[in-house]
Amino acid sequence: MSSSTRHRLLAAAGIVTLSLLVPGTADASPRPVRLLGEQRVAHNLQFQGTTVGGLSSVDFDPRTGGYVFISDDRSAINPARFYTAKFDVSAKGVGPVTFTGTHPLLRPDGTPYPPLAKNDPAAPQNEQTIDPEELRVDPWTGHYVWSQEGDRLADQHLIQPSIREAARDGRYVRDLPLPANERMTPDAGPRRNYVLEGLAYTGFGTLLASEVEAPLLQDGPPPTPTSGALSRITLQSRFGPVLAQYAYPQEKLFAAPKPAGGFADTGVSSMLAVDQADPTKFLMMERSYVTGVGNKVRIFEIDTTGATNVLHTTSLAAAKHVKPVKKKLLADLSDLPVSTVDNIEGMTWGPALPSGERSLVLVSDNNFSASQVTQLIALAVPSERL
C-alpha cells in the first residue's frame, strides 16, 4: 500500500495523522523467535459460577495491565461470556494465571444469549444464539469488540455472523456492518464454523481488520494436502463503513489424515496488527488439525501493500489477476520446545522485553475436552523479524 493510499484509508476512518517513519534493519541473520514459557489452566476450573474453558482469544488490556479472554461456549455450559485475568510475562517466562472477573455477553434487551436448543428463529438476528470467537479491547473506549460465527442449521435457518461491541460489563452497544459477501445465503457466503475468527485494531484504533477462517463458498474449496486456498481480510473504519478487502493465501494442509478419509481442518484462527502506526502489516495465525497426525500452528507476517482490493470481486476462484497479500513465516510452534501443540486460537502482544524483543502471548481452546488443554504460551519475537 502506498503512503498516499494509507493516508486515504486513515482519512476515510475520520482521522488525520502525521507521517511516521519506522526505522528498518538490514540484519542478514535475524534472531529466531524463541519460547519464553508456558502455563496451563486446570481443566474445568470453576470460577464465579462458571466453567473456564473454550478460550478462543486473548487480548491485553492497557487499562488494567491484565488480559481478556472470550469463551466460545455457545451458552451450552454457561451463558456466552468473557473473562479477565492477570499473569506475568517476562524474560523468565509466564507466571500463574489468576482470573479476576467474568461477565456474560448480553443481547440488546439485557439478557444473556440462549443456547442453541432454546434459540428462537423468529427473534432478531442480534438476539439469537451465538458462537463467540475473537475479542479485542477498543483502544479508544476500552469497550470489547467481539466476533461470532453464526450458524447454518439443518433446517436451512441461517444465523448470521457478526462483529459486536460490548461495554466492559458485557452490555450490548452495537453491531458493526459486515461486507455483503460475508452474509450467509443458502449457496454463498461463509462456510459453517469457518467464519469470523480474526479481529485486529490498527491505524491507531481508527481501523478494524477482520478475517474469515476459510474461503467463502463462492471463493473455492478449502485447503487440501495438495493445494492452498484464498480467504478474505476485511478492513473497515471503526465507525462502520467497509473500506477494502484483500485475498489471503492460506497454506495447504500440512499432512493427509491417517487413516485416509479421516478428519482434517485448517484455517485462520487469529490476527493481530504488527504496529498500530501501520495499517498494512498483520500477524496471521493458521491453525490446523489432521486426524492421526495432530496439530500444527504457524504464525505468518503479512503485508497488504500492493494487494488487489477484492471487495467487489464476486468470486476469488473465478477472478483473474487477483494479487493476494504478501506473507512470510514468523514461527512454527512445532519448531519450539513447547510441551504440546494444542488447539491454539488466540494471540496478543504482551510487554516489551529487556532484550529489545516483543512478547507474544498465545492461548489454546480446549473445547471443554479432557483430552485437550487450556494452554498459555509466551514467545519472544525479535524486532528485526517484523
VOGU-3710 file (C-alpha; in Angstrom, 3 decimals, decimal comma):
1> mssstrhrll> 0,000/0,000/0,000  1,435/3,360/-0,951  1,807/6,167/1,574  -0,980/8,093/-0,157  -3,305/5,066/-0,035  -2,563/4,594/3,671  -3,462/8,226/4,342  -6,691/7,871/2,349  -7,711/4,867/4,483  -7,000/6,724/7,696
11> aaagivtlsl> -8,813/9,792/6,415  -11,817/7,638/5,481  -11,890/6,471/9,063  -12,280/10,089/10,136  -8,747/10,629/11,383  -5,857/12,719/10,052  -2,434/11,505/11,170  1,138/12,592/10,798  3,575/10,511/8,778  5,666/8,160/10,903
21> lvpgtadasp> 8,973/6,776/9,772  9,786/3,396/11,284  13,469/2,572/11,002  14,278/-0,742/9,383  17,129/-3,142/9,843  19,402/-4,815/7,370  20,462/-7,645/9,696  21,235/-10,593/7,430  20,804/-13,093/10,289  17,832/-12,055/12,412
31> rpvrllgeqr> 17,424/-13,735/15,781  14,862/-16,554/15,802  11,535/-16,426/17,592  12,011/-18,287/20,860  9,887/-19,759/23,616  9,703/-17,785/26,852  7,478/-20,199/28,732  4,018/-21,657/29,142  1,303/-22,209/31,718  -1,813/-24,363/31,878
41> vahnlqfqgt> -5,201/-23,626/33,371  -6,751/-26,526/35,255  -9,342/-28,484/33,281  -12,920/-27,459/34,149  -11,699/-24,800/36,580  -14,698/-23,315/38,391  -14,751/-19,529/38,643  -17,621/-17,329/39,821  -20,201/-19,978/38,971  -18,809/-20,766/35,512
51> tvgglssvdf> -16,618/-23,451/33,963  -13,473/-21,957/32,462  -12,738/-23,365/29,012  -13,074/-22,830/25,298  -10,769/-19,781/25,471  -10,559/-18,849/21,806  -8,952/-15,413/22,055  -6,762/-13,300/24,304  -6,092/-9,552/24,315  -4,015/-7,275/26,514
61> dprtggyvfi> -5,982/-4,550/28,303  -3,835/-1,437/28,897  -6,419/-0,042/31,316  -5,815/-2,829/33,835  -2,480/-4,277/32,810  -4,280/-7,605/32,569  -5,771/-9,714/29,795  -9,229/-10,536/28,444  -10,321/-13,936/27,137  -13,501/-14,858/25,298
71> sddrsainpa> -15,012/-18,320/25,694  -16,564/-19,971/22,658  -19,167/-21,707/24,823  -22,415/-21,192/22,914  -24,305/-20,872/26,209  -24,361/-24,675/26,374  -22,455/-24,901/29,686  -22,869/-21,348/30,946  -24,105/-18,190/29,200  -21,717/-16,940/26,478
81> rfytakfdvs> -19,104/-14,881/28,328  -15,652/-13,369/28,649  -13,052/-13,485/31,406  -10,479/-11,054/32,747  -7,228/-12,357/34,191  -3,720/-11,401/35,247  -0,435/-13,213/34,727  3,138/-12,089/34,411  5,068/-12,311/31,151  8,790/-11,614/31,391
91> akgvgpvtft> 12,178/-12,842/30,279  11,746/-15,535/32,945  8,602/-16,945/31,361  4,871/-16,927/32,150  3,532/-16,702/35,686  0,420/-18,434/37,072  -2,944/-17,279/35,730  -5,289/-15,562/38,177  -8,809/-14,947/36,905  -10,203/-11,635/38,140
101> gthpllrpdg> -13,699/-11,457/36,669  -16,257/-12,786/34,226  -19,368/-11,325/32,590  -21,941/-12,743/30,192  -22,236/-11,103/26,799  -25,706/-9,575/26,666  -28,317/-9,108/23,970  -29,875/-5,706/23,246  -32,650/-6,449/25,752  -30,068/-7,046/28,506
111> tpypplaknd> -30,438/-10,815/28,704  -27,764/-13,464/28,030  -27,679/-15,269/24,697  -29,640/-18,540/24,714  -28,220/-21,991/23,987  -28,941/-23,416/20,550  -31,714/-25,655/21,878  -33,626/-22,598/23,108  -32,901/-20,310/20,171  -35,905/-18,543/18,678
121> paapqneqti> -35,547/-18,366/14,860  -38,142/-15,580/14,785  -36,090/-13,327/17,058  -33,947/-10,535/15,582  -30,515/-11,721/14,476  -28,708/-9,897/17,275  -30,809/-11,757/19,841  -30,282/-15,282/18,514  -27,741/-17,805/19,710  -24,065/-17,032/19,041
131> dpeelrvdpw> -20,695/-18,710/18,576  -18,068/-16,312/20,055  -14,545/-16,457/18,634  -12,376/-13,319/18,948  -12,386/-10,305/21,261  -10,323/-7,105/21,129  -10,146/-4,192/23,553  -11,108/-0,982/21,766  -8,042/1,271/22,222  -10,216/4,390/22,294
141> tghyvwsqeg> -13,081/3,436/24,597  -11,945/0,323/26,445  -15,076/-1,450/25,212  -14,872/-5,014/23,924  -15,392/-5,674/20,220  -16,021/-9,334/19,517  -16,855/-11,604/16,606  -19,121/-14,603/16,322  -19,601/-17,156/13,571  -23,365/-17,578/13,316
151> drladqhliq> -24,567/-20,935/12,002  -26,075/-22,864/9,131  -28,691/-25,114/10,689  -30,123/-28,295/9,243  -33,500/-26,692/8,568  -31,786/-24,060/6,365  -32,252/-21,442/9,056  -29,269/-19,107/8,865  -27,868/-17,319/11,916  -25,729/-14,537/10,531
161> psireaardg> -22,170/-13,904/11,727  -21,474/-10,569/13,341  -18,992/-8,186/14,892  -20,411/-6,583/18,018  -19,378/-4,035/20,580  -19,974/-4,588/24,289  -19,403/-2,375/27,307  -16,896/-3,594/29,872  -19,679/-5,279/31,840  -20,930/-7,171/28,772
171> ryvrdlplpa> -23,842/-4,880/27,880  -24,672/-4,741/24,176  -23,653/-1,498/22,450  -23,993/-2,064/18,689  -23,414/-4,278/15,666  -20,814/-3,233/13,104  -21,696/-3,655/9,422  -20,186/-6,570/7,514  -19,489/-6,715/3,773  -22,363/-8,225/1,790
181> nermtpdagp> -20,275/-11,229/0,731  -19,889/-12,297/4,384  -23,632/-12,662/4,756  -24,786/-16,289/4,675  -27,178/-17,358/1,944  -28,107/-20,963/1,059  -25,392/-21,193/-1,614  -22,922/-18,383/-0,842  -21,128/-16,631/1,970  -19,142/-18,183/4,809
191> rrnyvlegla> -18,946/-21,906/5,434  -20,415/-23,251/8,652  -17,977/-22,905/11,563  -15,382/-21,159/9,348  -16,334/-17,531/9,704  -15,016/-14,586/11,738  -12,090/-15,867/13,804  -9,716/-12,911/13,459  -10,064/-9,282/14,610  -7,431/-6,567/14,914
201> ytgfgtllas> -7,429/-2,831/15,536  -4,885/-0,831/13,545  -4,242/2,735/12,371  -4,133/3,978/15,986  -7,585/2,477/16,530  -9,176/4,155/13,517  -9,457/0,888/11,570  -10,709/-2,610/12,331  -9,499/-5,612/10,340  -11,233/-8,990/10,306
211> eveapllqdg> -10,627/-12,346/8,652  -12,854/-15,267/7,710  -11,343/-18,566/8,805  -11,734/-20,310/5,436  -12,711/-19,432/1,854  -16,264/-18,246/1,270  -18,380/-20,795/-0,590  -18,091/-18,734/-3,778  -14,308/-18,397/-3,397  -13,492/-22,073/-3,887
221> ppptptsgal> -12,775/-25,134/-1,742  -10,765/-25,034/1,498  -7,114/-26,153/1,567  -6,203/-29,780/0,910  -2,904/-31,672/1,329  -2,048/-30,727/-2,261  -3,322/-27,148/-2,602  -3,892/-23,980/-0,610  -6,831/-21,591/-0,839  -7,830/-17,922/-0,708
231> sritlqsrfg> -9,805/-16,410/2,143  -10,629/-12,731/2,760  -9,371/-9,981/5,033  -11,719/-7,012/5,506  -10,646/-3,519/6,535  -13,258/-1,105/7,823  -13,477/2,162/9,689  -14,015/1,882/13,415  -17,233/3,808/12,742  -18,511/1,041/10,461
241> pvlaqyaypq> -18,007/1,633/6,715  -16,151/-1,164/4,920  -13,147/0,252/3,052  -11,329/-2,668/1,429  -10,946/-6,417/1,233  -7,860/-8,488/0,390  -7,224/-12,101/-0,598  -5,212/-14,078/1,938  -3,346/-17,164/0,608  -3,799/-19,999/3,086
251> eklfaapkpa> -1,273/-22,820/3,254  -2,184/-26,303/2,086  -2,874/-28,923/4,758  0,422/-29,987/6,286  -0,417/-33,712/6,121  -3,055/-36,202/4,993  -5,282/-37,888/7,595  -4,328/-41,318/8,925  -6,162/-43,458/8,052  -7,203/-41,950/4,739
261> ggfadtgvss> -10,604/-40,276/4,812  -10,233/-39,062/8,385  -10,968/-35,564/9,628  -8,736/-32,660/8,671  -9,244/-28,997/9,443  -7,317/-25,791/8,814  -7,928/-22,062/8,827  -7,031/-18,656/10,206  -7,799/-18,584/13,928  -6,488/-15,130/14,895
271> mlavdqadpt> -4,963/-11,936/13,524  -3,065/-9,087/15,157  -1,682/-5,747/13,991  2,110/-5,659/13,922  2,254/-1,929/14,657  -0,632/0,451/15,318  1,099/3,049/13,153  0,981/0,822/10,050  -2,421/-0,437/8,809  -0,789/-2,726/6,222
281> kflmmersyv> 1,004/-5,297/8,376  -0,546/-8,042/10,488  0,248/-11,367/12,081  -1,988/-14,221/10,905  -2,290/-17,483/12,823  -3,048/-20,590/10,766  -4,196/-23,452/12,970  -4,558/-26,991/11,563  -5,581/-30,395/12,863  -5,194/-33,683/10,998
291> tgvgnkvrif> -6,508/-36,999/12,363  -3,717/-39,384/13,225  -1,083/-36,628/12,929  -2,043/-33,846/15,326  -1,973/-30,044/15,379  0,185/-27,564/13,534  0,131/-23,857/14,362  2,029/-21,364/12,234  2,189/-17,588/12,555  2,816/-15,518/9,450
301> eidttgatnv> 3,524/-11,849/8,960  1,550/-10,339/6,079  1,666/-7,074/4,167  -1,354/-5,773/2,248  0,751/-3,265/0,297  0,035/-3,703/-3,409  -2,632/-6,377/-2,885  -5,795/-6,219/-5,020  -8,873/-4,763/-3,375  -11,356/-7,639/-3,871
311> lhttslaaak> -14,282/-6,069/-2,023  -16,375/-6,096/-5,207  -14,931/-9,342/-6,627  -17,771/-11,845/-6,633  -15,617/-14,986/-6,648  -11,907/-15,317/-5,959  -11,982/-18,729/-7,620  -13,273/-17,260/-10,895  -11,389/-13,966/-10,786  -8,354/-13,249/-12,921
321> hvkpvkkkll> -5,323/-11,200/-11,940  -6,027/-11,088/-8,197  -2,854/-10,277/-6,284  -3,083/-11,598/-2,716  -1,311/-10,155/0,298  2,363/-10,972/0,772  3,217/-13,328/3,624  6,259/-14,804/5,343  6,586/-17,373/8,110  7,333/-15,912/11,528
331> adlsdlpvst> 7,055/-19,029/13,709  6,015/-22,677/13,574  5,209/-23,906/17,082  6,356/-27,394/16,097  9,882/-25,963/15,916  9,766/-24,679/19,501  10,182/-26,691/22,737  6,561/-26,392/23,876  5,139/-29,267/25,906  2,432/-29,818/23,304
341> vdniegmtwg> 0,931/-28,009/20,327  -2,751/-27,913/21,129  -5,688/-26,045/19,579  -4,094/-22,562/19,679  -6,671/-19,952/18,666  -5,736/-16,567/20,119  -2,777/-14,180/20,276  -1,897/-10,742/21,596  1,199/-8,662/22,204  2,498/-8,733/25,757
351> palpsgersl> 5,109/-6,461/27,362  8,376/-5,461/25,737  11,384/-7,411/26,976  14,717/-6,003/28,222  16,401/-7,714/25,250  14,506/-5,445/22,852  12,258/-8,332/21,802  8,457/-8,202/21,928  6,498/-10,824/23,842  3,668/-12,568/22,015
361> vlvsdnnfsa> 1,050/-14,375/24,121  -0,958/-17,311/22,722  -3,906/-19,245/24,153  -5,471/-22,590/23,260  -9,147/-23,522/23,132  -9,605/-26,877/24,904  -13,145/-27,365/23,547  -14,079/-28,308/27,148  -12,480/-31,689/26,397  -10,463/-33,645/28,968
371> sqvtqliala> -8,145/-34,770/26,157  -7,112/-31,167/25,406  -5,554/-28,371/27,453  -6,042/-24,680/28,112  -2,518/-23,559/27,379  -0,857/-20,138/27,576  2,376/-19,758/25,627  4,637/-16,714/25,520  7,108/-16,177/22,683  9,928/-13,660/22,316
381> vpserl> 9,806/-12,010/18,880  12,898/-10,055/17,785  12,024/-6,611/16,449  14,119/-7,215/13,332  11,789/-10,070/12,362  8,854/-7,671/11,944
//
